[in-house]
Amino acid sequence: LSGVAGGDGGEASGRMERWRGVWEVVEVLRLWSRLPRRRVSRARVGVLEDVPETSGTRIQAMGLLGCALRRSRPVEALPVLEAYLALLRHYCSRSEDAILVAQSNLASCLGDLGRHDEALVLRRVIYARRVVLQGVSHETTILSGSNLAHSLIELKLWDECKSFLSGQVPAARRSLGSDHFLTITLNRRLATTLANAPGRTRNDLRLNLTTYSGSVSPKRG
């Protein structure tokens, strides 16, 4: 929504109208979501069928709906997020950042459903593209790396996760600082990896203790 403000008045007005259309659709979907579950899907489909497939309003509404559903109904969210990603790729192929965000939301939904192997495939692609587009030290790239590490942990790929996080944690400390939530999250994931990795050494256990202590200790001024 930050793109609505500023710039040429006519362009800003046009963007505001498009977003107003999105929110009108989403508000209808929100109200209809109070219907019994057996009637909700038909209601949602009916609303979106009234909007042309190429409409930016429809595409944005599908994305917002998928993210909202994912919080409590990941099974229902999955086909919506898949359709949203397909529409972005077809009609908005130059909006790579939007596509990466949509892929990330889809990967999170797959993870919520326990389909971590499929989520991992997507998260590898997302992280690789973030590195190319923004570099390893950008906050968004580090967030993508944290998500990738989460999938590696869920699949118990300890050796790969240890190797990956050994580079991620120092990068996060340099770029974001030791007290940033992403740095703390990466520290905890590295600690989990070191504690569970087969063939771990005494040095690994010592590093695990140090890493975990650093991730939970409050900052001292």
Number of C-alpha atoms within 10 A of each C-alpha: 7 5 9 15 13 10 10 9 10 9 13 15 15 13 16 16 14 17 18 13 17 19 17 14 21 23 13 13 21 16 10 18 16 10 12 9 10 8 12 17 15 11 16 19 11 12 15 18 11 9 14 11 13 13 12 19 22 23 24 21 23 25 21 18 20 26 22 15 18 22 11 11 15 22 14 14 22 23 13 21 26 17 15 25 23 16 21 21 15 11 14 16 13 11 11 14 14 15 20 20 14 21 21 20 21 28 27 24 26 22 19 18 14 12 16 21 16 14 26 23 13 19 27 16 15 23 23 15 17 21 17 10 13 12 14 20 17 17 17 15 23 25 18 24 26 24 22 24 27 21 25 24 21 15 14 14 15 21 17 15 23 21 12 17 21 14 11 22 24 17 18 26 18 11 15 17 14 18 16 13 13 20 25 22 17 27 29 20 24 27 23 18 26 25 18 16 17 10 9 13 12 9 10 16 15 12 16 20 15 13 21 17 14 16 22 13 10 9 9 4 3
